[in-house]
Amino acid sequence: THYRQQSPPYARRGAKLTAVDELLLVRGFDEERVNSLRPHIRVVGEEPINVNTATAEVLHAWQFSAAPENITIIFDGQDIDALLEYRRSTPFTQLADMALAEGIAERWSTAWVEGSVQVRGSVFMIESLGRVNQGSRLARAIVEKQGNVLRSLKME
């Protein structure tokens, strides 16, 4: 296979990624592509996406990635914008709240496979920018918490 022909050769792990940079080991992913995906993906936490924090790109792509046999796009760009606009002022407290966004109505219930979206999350990204004189450094932490217990911390 492709991976065994690399120098040095390596075997496909066949498991979840432990770091976004591992995508660089996957055929077809280069640094430019991985960097373009970085704001939209994570490697920790549960499978469902949080509709209160997911980017427009994730909300659009998740519709058909979560339901491969149903490639009908329920939400177009205008619908996604309506969801984002609504949640800016009023975060969703339950999935049915998505029907309150302009033009969405009950279509929200058919956009994603049941259980693949939620309105709360347990994974958070914290960014801190420090500046000294002319220099600056960005620190990014991915935090997974359950209740008031920190389950994991990953610094990038």
C-alpha positions as CSV (number, residue, x, y, z in Angstrom):
1,T,0.0,0.0,0.0
2,H,0.9,3.7,-0.2
3,Y,2.0,4.0,3.4
4,R,4.3,1.0,3.4
5,Q,6.1,2.5,0.4
6,Q,6.9,5.7,2.3
7,S,10.4,6.4,3.7
8,P,10.3,5.4,6.5
9,P,7.3,3.0,5.9
10,Y,4.5,3.0,8.4
11,A,1.3,1.1,9.0
12,R,-2.1,2.7,9.0
13,R,-3.3,3.0,12.6
14,G,-7.0,2.6,11.9
15,A,-8.1,4.7,14.9
16,K,-9.0,8.2,15.8
17,L,-6.5,10.9,15.4
18,T,-4.7,12.1,18.6
19,A,-3.5,15.4,17.0
20,V,-4.7,17.4,14.0
21,D,-1.1,17.3,12.6
22,E,-1.5,13.5,12.1
23,L,-3.6,14.4,9.0
24,L,-0.2,15.2,7.4
25,L,0.4,11.5,7.4
26,V,-2.8,10.8,5.4
27,R,-2.4,10.6,1.7
28,G,-3.9,13.7,0.0
29,F,-3.3,16.0,3.0
30,D,-0.6,18.6,2.8
31,E,0.3,21.4,5.1
32,E,-1.9,23.9,3.3
33,R,-5.0,21.7,3.4
34,V,-4.5,20.8,7.0
35,N,-4.1,24.5,8.0
36,S,-7.3,25.4,6.1
37,L,-9.1,22.7,8.1
38,R,-7.6,23.5,11.5
39,P,-10.3,26.0,12.5
40,H,-13.1,23.5,11.8
41,I,-11.9,20.2,13.3
42,R,-10.8,18.8,16.6
43,V,-9.5,15.4,17.8
44,V,-10.9,15.3,21.3
45,G,-14.4,15.0,22.7
46,E,-17.6,13.3,21.8
47,E,-18.8,12.7,18.2
48,P,-21.9,15.0,18.1
49,I,-21.2,18.6,17.0
50,N,-22.4,21.5,19.0
51,V,-24.7,23.7,16.9
52,N,-24.0,26.6,19.2
53,T,-20.3,26.6,18.4
54,A,-19.8,24.9,15.1
55,T,-18.6,27.0,12.2
56,A,-20.8,27.6,9.1
57,E,-18.5,25.2,7.1
58,V,-19.0,22.4,9.7
59,L,-22.8,22.9,9.8
60,H,-23.0,22.7,6.0
61,A,-20.7,19.8,5.5
62,W,-22.1,17.7,8.4
63,Q,-25.4,17.4,6.7
64,F,-24.2,15.0,4.2
65,S,-21.2,13.6,5.9
66,A,-23.4,12.3,8.7
67,A,-25.9,10.8,6.3
68,P,-24.0,9.3,3.4
69,E,-27.0,7.7,1.8
70,N,-29.0,10.9,1.9
71,I,-27.1,13.5,0.0
72,T,-30.0,16.0,-0.1
73,I,-28.7,19.3,1.3
74,I,-31.4,20.5,3.7
75,F,-29.7,23.8,4.6
76,D,-28.0,26.0,2.0
77,G,-25.7,28.9,2.7
78,Q,-28.6,31.3,3.4
79,D,-30.1,28.8,5.9
80,I,-26.8,28.3,7.7
81,D,-26.4,32.1,7.9
82,A,-29.9,32.3,9.5
83,L,-28.9,29.8,12.1
84,L,-25.7,31.6,12.9
85,E,-27.4,35.0,13.1
86,Y,-30.1,33.5,15.5
87,R,-27.6,31.9,17.8
88,R,-25.5,35.1,18.1
89,S,-28.3,36.7,20.0
90,T,-30.0,33.6,21.4
91,P,-28.0,30.4,21.9
92,F,-30.0,27.3,21.3
93,T,-31.0,25.6,24.6
94,Q,-32.6,22.6,22.8
95,L,-32.4,21.3,19.3
96,A,-36.0,22.3,18.6
97,D,-35.0,26.0,19.1
98,M,-33.4,25.8,15.6
99,A,-37.0,26.1,14.2
100,L,-37.1,29.6,15.6
101,A,-34.4,30.8,13.2
102,E,-35.8,32.7,10.2
103,G,-36.9,30.4,7.4
104,I,-35.8,27.1,9.1
105,A,-39.1,25.9,10.6
106,E,-39.2,22.1,11.1
107,R,-36.5,21.4,8.5
108,W,-33.9,21.3,11.2
109,S,-35.1,17.9,12.3
110,T,-34.1,16.3,8.9
111,A,-30.8,18.0,8.4
112,W,-28.6,15.7,10.5
113,V,-28.7,12.1,11.6
114,E,-30.3,11.8,15.1
115,G,-27.7,12.0,17.8
116,S,-25.1,13.7,15.6
117,V,-25.8,17.2,16.8
118,Q,-26.4,18.7,20.3
119,V,-26.7,22.2,21.9
120,R,-24.1,21.8,24.6
121,G,-20.5,20.8,24.4
122,S,-17.8,19.4,26.7
123,V,-14.9,20.5,24.5
124,F,-13.7,24.1,24.5
125,M,-10.9,25.9,22.8
126,I,-9.1,28.7,24.8
127,E,-6.8,31.0,23.0
128,S,-4.5,33.5,24.6
129,L,-2.3,36.1,22.8
130,G,0.6,37.4,24.8
131,R,2.6,40.4,23.6
132,V,6.0,41.7,24.8
133,N,7.4,44.7,23.0
134,Q,7.2,43.8,19.3
135,G,6.8,40.0,19.7
136,S,3.7,38.0,20.3
137,R,2.9,34.3,21.0
138,L,-0.4,32.6,20.7
139,A,-1.2,29.8,23.1
140,R,-4.1,27.5,22.3
141,A,-5.6,24.9,24.7
142,I,-8.2,22.3,23.9
143,V,-10.1,21.6,27.2
144,E,-12.5,18.7,27.7
145,K,-14.6,19.0,30.8
146,Q,-17.4,17.0,32.4
147,G,-19.4,18.9,35.0
148,N,-16.7,20.7,37.0
149,V,-14.1,18.0,36.3
150,L,-11.3,18.7,33.7
151,R,-11.1,15.4,31.7
152,S,-8.2,16.4,29.5
153,L,-6.0,19.4,28.4
154,K,-4.1,19.5,25.2
155,M,-1.8,22.5,24.4
156,E,-1.0,23.3,20.7
